[in-house]
Amino acid sequence: MDFEFSEEHKMLREAIRDFAEKEIAPLVDEAEAKEQFPVELFPRMGELGYLCLGYPTKYGAGEMGMIGECIAIEELGRVSAGISSSLMVQSGLGTEAILHRGTEEQKQKYLIPAIKGQKIAAFGLTEPNAGSDAAAIESTAIKKSDEYIINGNKIYITNGYICDYVVVAAYTDKSLGTRGGMSLFIVERDTPGFSSKKMNKFCGRSADSAELTFEDCAVPAENLVGEEGRGFYYLMESLDAGRISHSARSVGLAHVAYDAALDYVQQRVQFGQPIYNFQAISFKIARMAIDIEAARWLMYRAAWLYDQGARRLKEASMTKLFASEVAFRVATEAMQIHGGVALMAESPVQRYFRDARLGTIGEGTSEIQQIVISRRLGLR
Ligand SMILES: Cc1cc2nc3c(=O)[nH]c(=O)nc-3n(C[C@H](O)[C@H](O)[C@H](O)COP(=O)(O)OP(=O)(O)OC[C@H]3O[C@@H](n4cnc5c(N)ncnc54)[C@H](O)[C@@H]3O)c2cc1C
């Protein structure tokens, strides 16, 4: 057993932390207020090699594994959970199916520009009537000569308003259901019939979320990702990675909320002494520290397993569930410890609390994670 990060990973953490503090932190307040992702970060991060860190060097990425990706997301999550969500989609769900199943032409046209930060990617699965139940999507893609005609609506799509393309799930043959009927397509934003409308939300405000409409959207047949009818399998393939990196975001967020609480308890004086001296407060801090430590190692173990090539959906779901609940517990306690000041709009602590609320819902709710885990416990 070895709990040490490699020298390369340690250097990556230092570099990303430094970058996030110097170049992202100054943008956060405005992004939150305007509810607008600072898009200039994409080319900048592409230039520095910080996008799609786990992808192969042959496409210009860092090949630093899921551990590298988690280090980056954890560090970005400390500065802004919203911004890290948007970057996570670029380095994960928005590009992963193209990496694993796309043609060489699709990789040249869509993947490499995403790694360089020249194109922004989004991923569209969720619909008004299909959230946890992804098989219930109603979007269709009907083949007509050398095109597919896509119709449907997607909601809550991260990067949906700013993206250059979106990887969309739609039924090519509804009668076959998920076993052969669902497919994935790359839809460029300037495709006639495609439109996106920004959605307002109370958390993750520095990432953009959008409702997408596809109205007789004709996409060339070469924009089908992988084989027709295999879309649901491809989605399942990318679940582990998405859940592990989602945990990294939660761990980063929990950490920054903890740091704020730890500073505050030493500064805030009541009854003639720092509030840390009250056991009711110091015990809260102790529990927060334990929670974060446990969540971090569960997450890095799942990332390590992933890098060994093992498909471990159970471990990915465990870390996603636990880390998101830890982030919420820690952010809630950080609010309590700060008292009234945390409730003021200018306090970063209320942002941590709001952002933590998303963790147990996005990328599969906690209830769904428990279904996945309980089905894989090897009952006798
Ligand atoms: C900010 C944000 C960003 C997002 N980004 C994207 C994106 O980029 N792309 C994308 O495709 N989607 C995205 N999503 C969608 C996200 O994945 C879904 O919100 C999530 O899967 C839950 O679906 P739902 O919101 O429709 O909730 P529902 O599925 O309607 O669930 C409602 C409640 O019922 C519970 N429930 C449902 N089924 C069961 C069951 N079988 N057993 C027990 N309980 C159950 C749920 O756990 C939940 O508590 C995003 C969502 C948000 C909020």
The ligand as an ORCA input file, in Angstrom:
! r2SCAN-3c Opt
* xyz 0 1
  C     -26.938     22.152    -11.936
  C     -27.224     20.893    -12.692
  C     -26.400     20.538    -13.759
  C     -26.713     19.413    -14.522
  N     -25.970     19.143    -15.643
  C     -26.404     18.171    -16.498
  C     -25.762     17.992    -17.756
  O     -24.799     18.677    -18.097
  N     -26.262     17.047    -18.596
  C     -27.319     16.257    -18.270
  O     -27.721     15.419    -19.088
  N     -27.926     16.391    -17.064
  C     -27.511     17.333    -16.179
  N     -28.134     17.502    -14.975
  C     -29.249     16.635    -14.624
  C     -28.995     15.738    -13.428
  O     -28.176     14.663    -13.796
  C     -30.378     15.322    -12.910
  O     -30.909     16.459    -12.255
  C     -30.326     14.161    -11.969
  O     -29.979     12.985    -12.639
  C     -31.677     13.928    -11.262
  O     -32.754     13.973    -12.151
  P     -34.019     14.905    -11.789
  O     -33.492     16.226    -11.383
  O     -34.947     14.855    -12.921
  O     -34.667     14.249    -10.519
  P     -35.723     12.947    -10.469
  O     -35.114     11.861    -11.257
  O     -37.037     13.487    -10.897
  O     -35.713     12.630     -8.974
  C     -36.520     13.295     -7.995
  C     -36.327     12.556     -6.666
  O     -36.796     11.187     -6.793
  C     -35.777     10.290     -6.422
  N     -35.866      9.060     -7.211
  C     -35.997      8.952     -8.561
  N     -36.031      7.648     -8.907
  C     -35.889      6.932     -7.761
  C     -35.856      5.528     -7.453
  N     -35.910      4.590     -8.398
  N     -35.722      5.162     -6.159
  C     -35.644      6.099     -5.177
  N     -35.672      7.434     -5.407
  C     -35.788      7.839     -6.681
  C     -34.476     11.049     -6.695
  O     -33.385     10.501     -5.977
  C     -34.849     12.465     -6.252
  O     -34.738     12.559     -4.864
  C     -27.815     18.593    -14.169
  C     -28.594     18.924    -13.058
  C     -28.323     20.060    -12.338
  C     -29.216     20.407    -11.180
*
